[in-house]
Amino acid sequence: SLRGSWRLGNGNGSVVLRGEVPGCVHTALHRRGLIQDPYYRFNDVMYRWISLDNWTYSRTFKTPFDVRKWQKVNLVFEGVDTVAQILINNITLGRTDNMFNRYSFDITSMIKEVNFVEVRFLSAISYAAEQSRCHKAYSIPPACPPPVQKGECHANFIRKEQCSFSWDWGPSFPTQGIWKDVRIEAYNHYHLIYFSVISFFAKSARQWSLEIESIFDVVSSKPIAGLVTVNIPKLQTQQTFSVKLQPGEGSIVLLVNINKSSTVEAWWPNGHGKQTGYNMTTTFIMEAGYQIEKFSKAYFRTVELVQEPIPGSLGLSFYFRINGRPIFIKGSNWIPADSFQDRVTYDTLWLLLKSAADANMNALRVWGGGVYEQDEFYNICDELGIMIWQDFMFACALYPTDQNYLESVRAEVSHQVRRLKSHPSIILWSGNNENEAAIASNWFSIPYADREVYIKDYVMLYVKNIREIVLTEDKSRPFIASSPSNGLESVKEGWVSQNPYDTHYGDTHFYDYINDCWNWTVYPKTRFASEYGFQSWPSFSTIQKVSSAEDWSYSSNFSLHRQHHENGNDQMLQQIGHHFKLPQSTDPIKKFKDTIYLTQVMQAQCIKTETEFYRFSQSEIIEGEGHTMGALYWQLNDIWQAPSWASLEYGGKWKLLHYFAQNFFAPLLPVAYEDKGVLYIYGVSDLHVDHKLTLRVVVHTWSSLEPVCTLAKDSVTIKAQSAVPIYKESINDFLERCRNCTRKSCVITFCLVGEGGLRSPTNHHFLSSLKDAVGLEKSQLSASVSQQGDIYIFALQTTAVAPFVSLDVGSIKGRFSDNGFLMTEKKKVVVFYPWEPTSVEELEKSLTLTSLVDVI
């Protein structure tokens, strides 16, 4: 391994330091104290010089083996970010221009006892600009990001993390560095490069089989014969194959049938069963000598993307069947967890992914403007049962298709598919993010006459290249060309459909910041919602780490600088204004904190409304629309401390939205909505069996903790994996039954209760805007904290009904069992799960309790 300390210097030699590999220039400079935290205040703009310079990594190393004994010696880079010239002992080995590729250089004839290796980087910014200049035939938009993003131009001309040139939720830090492993490999005869295992189920024979693919570099000039033994002890399956490896890149594909007398446990998504995997050993014994033993895991699961006609509707369905069972997809969209990938540790990934699973998510979409995630990411998803919709790394742009570019992309795609296809968590390959829509809706104002050129490029890149490779490399899961798209209908229309947002086909992305988000009629009754969302600000403790006192107001330069979405800060206030009073405090810091709190309440309530709409639409078709089978809100995580669509702040702290997600994604949930003065309640279930339950409805006036009226509806049947109407009454009748109630003075809560402790979360329905609520009183909220083993108990008390009660313990890492809730009872117990050691004293000292009536 060549991991560890390298020498790092800039273009003219004025800056020289030690840099860690894997790593990048920014983190090296920060570690050595040569720059501040790049995320502090305005540093994203202040440190632009780092990305504009050309940096060089170099080191000497002793060869730990006798070079003469090995037929082949390679210098292998798992990831180079991005444009570099690679030299050993002053001989140029080659160049790199793709962050997502693996590069292997043959150094057999150059390696000595002591060697000097150099990686000379070229600024990604200058390279992208140069590539764009050279593309003379026609322009490839967009040239630059909107000014509000303070980003760099021509990201689409470089195979690098697209959002590193800036995005509407992230800063511009076009890094340079060796971002993954680098090593020397020496071998004789043959060497294993890729190894993958995918499962198939033959329905007719009712049998599982595994396809095991091994790709070798074969050094010998003649074929090598040998034996391969595959052993899966737990499934009483062992098979030996005679094989022959051809010189060059030799590959072996083996088909192993699983012993029929063994019971195979399938891999299931979170909430639908276990994530069983089986230990498997594959042993290669070749005539040329040494044997290779490969330990891996075999998972058994099938995936189908079902697109077929629906009775009573135009168009086609769009849903996933896992192991033959239709699964409603619940989750979010994943972006890179940091601008500097070397800061993304296993712990970072575990915390974020575990938080997704803990919020009842079963899927994430790895969005196409970031990176193909590290192996650990997919390993954790395999373990937690989080399905992955995997985009290829192309987003919100058109891309060139010259030969060099296509060759680089082809290498990238086959490398990534080979690397990742063994993961049962990946259920879909998707060609790009929003590029079909960009052409169809003409985002870049392309004259109609020139449209064909761009459609031709689009088909060339995603269909003739990426899709071809995926279909060759991986027959075990579906491929779609873009998201959003109309699925098979887009294919029929030549891959670019007239309206990729058509609700009768495929998936949709939907954003609307202007209309009132509590009004469910503005949402598309789509087959699958793969992106939708609203912004909020991260909590004060998160902002505090990267700002100074003069920044702590909603309209400060800092607050404007951090907002990368045009008018985003105003849109949040506007959306809050529909239902809440805006903070008027004369204390500027209180006003800032109140505003942050309200943005989080608004975001949580908005996405709750929209997600519940998608969930209750799964079993019905209304005027040809419906059968919604997926809800992935935008976005799960944050890349830095700033306002964004995320439900997890940078550092992993849960926003109120994430606590709401735990409820609106619950496996069993009652959902209420109003239509033309009638209140409807639906029972939504992801459970595999039908249940007879009781619906409990409790109505409170805002001014009292005593319920005004209650209603229990017994033996309500909630069908397995469906959404069924279970209650209907006109609001007027409802209010009349509950004497003393008006729309403004009352609030409805309800839950489903069954046998054996089965219970849904308690949901609520507001009958009016909270700014118009009558009788809301300032409550005295208090909490006492105690420790129980390694968790902490917060015993809450209130003197009045308290909406959106929020517990915040500042920068103490951990999460609560519930938060942002409507407190309608005098007492409530909330558990705090710490992620690091803390104490009752620390928690008490850090605790802030806020409810809506504390905002003044």
Number of C-alpha atoms within 10 A of each C-alpha: 10 18 14 14 16 20 16 25 20 18 16 10 10 7 12 15 16 18 25 21 21 22 25 25 25 24 22 19 21 13 15 12 10 13 14 14 17 22 17 16 22 15 15 20 15 10 16 15 9 18 20 16 18 20 25 24 26 19 16 15 12 11 13 9 10 9 17 11 10 14 15 22 20 17 22 19 20 17 20 28 26 28 25 25 17 22 18 20 15 12 13 13 16 12 17 20 21 23 25 24 24 19 19 18 16 16 19 16 11 14 19 17 11 11 15 16 20 22 23 22 26 22 20 29 20 17 18 21 17 13 15 22 12 9 13 9 6 11 14 18 19 17 18 16 17 17 11 17 22 20 25 25 18 26 29 25 25 23 23 27 27 24 25 22 25 26 20 21 23 29 26 21 22 27 27 29 31 27 22 20 18 22 14 17 16 18 15 17 21 24 18 16 13 14 21 21 22 23 20 18 16 9 8 6 8 8 14 19 16 19 16 19 19 16 18 20 21 23 20 17 10 12 14 19 14 16 15 20 15 20 19 19 12 12 18 13 17 17 15 15 14 11 18 16 21 19 18 15 15 19 21 15 14 18 16 19 17 19 16 14 9 11 11 18 16 18 24 25 25 22 18 17 13 15 22 18 18 16 14 19 18 20 17 20 18 20 13 13 11 11 14 15 13 13 12 17 15 23 25 22 24 21 20 18 19 14 17 13 13 16 10 12 16 14 22 22 25 24 23 22 15 19 16 11 14 16 18 22 24 28 28 27 21 27 25 23 23 18 25 22 19 17 14 14 13 13 10 15 20 17 15 23 24 16 21 25 19 17 20 21 29 28 29 28 26 23 25 26 23 22 21 21 18 15 12 14 17 23 16 17 27 24 17 24 25 31 26 24 21 24 26 26 24 26 25 20 23 24 23 23 17 11 9 10 17 16 13 16 21 19 17 21 22 18 16 18 17 21 15 22 22 24 21 32 30 23 25 21 23 26 26 24 23 23 24 30 22 18 23 17 15 13 14 14 11 13 8 8 7 10 14 10 10 18 18 12 17 22 19 16 23 21 18 12 16 25 21 13 17 24 13 9 16 17 12 20 18 17 22 24 29 29 27 28 28 32 24 18 21 21 15 11 11 11 23 24 22 16 15 28 22 20 23 24 27 29 28 25 22 16 11 13 14 11 11 17 24 20 14 19 12 12 18 21 25 29 29 29 27 26 21 22 24 27 26 29 29 28 24 18 15 20 22 17 14 19 17 12 8 10 19 21 19 19 13 12 14 19 19 19 17 25 21 24 20 14 11 19 22 12 17 23 18 17 21 23 16 18 18 20 17 18 16 14 13 9 8 13 17 17 20 20 20 23 23 20 26 26 25 27 26 27 28 25 20 22 23 20 21 24 25 21 21 24 28 27 24 23 15 16 16 11 10 16 21 24 27 28 25 26 29 25 28 27 25 26 27 26 20 25 24 27 28 29 24 31 32 23 26 20 19 22 24 24 26 29 27 25 23 23 24 20 20 26 24 20 21 24 26 29 26 24 21 17 12 7 11 14 18 17 20 22 26 29 26 21 16 15 10 14 18 15 20 19 23 17 18 19 22 21 26 23 19 17 17 16 17 17 17 14 12 13 13 14 12 18 15 25 18 16 21 22 23 22 17 17 15 15 13 14 19 15 10 15 16 11 12 19 10 12 20 19 17 19 19 26 25 18 18 24 22 25 21 16 10 6 7 11 16 21 17 18 19 19 18 16 18 16 15 18 16 14 21 16 15 22 16 17 18 13 18 14 20 12 19 17 13 8 6 11 16 20 19 21 15 19 18 19 18 22 27 27 20 21 22 19 23 21 19 17 15 19 17 18 21 19 13 19 21 24 20 19 19 24 17 15 14 13 15 17 19 22 15 16 12 8 9 15 16 15 10 11 19 15 11 13 15 14 14 19 25 25 15 16 20 13
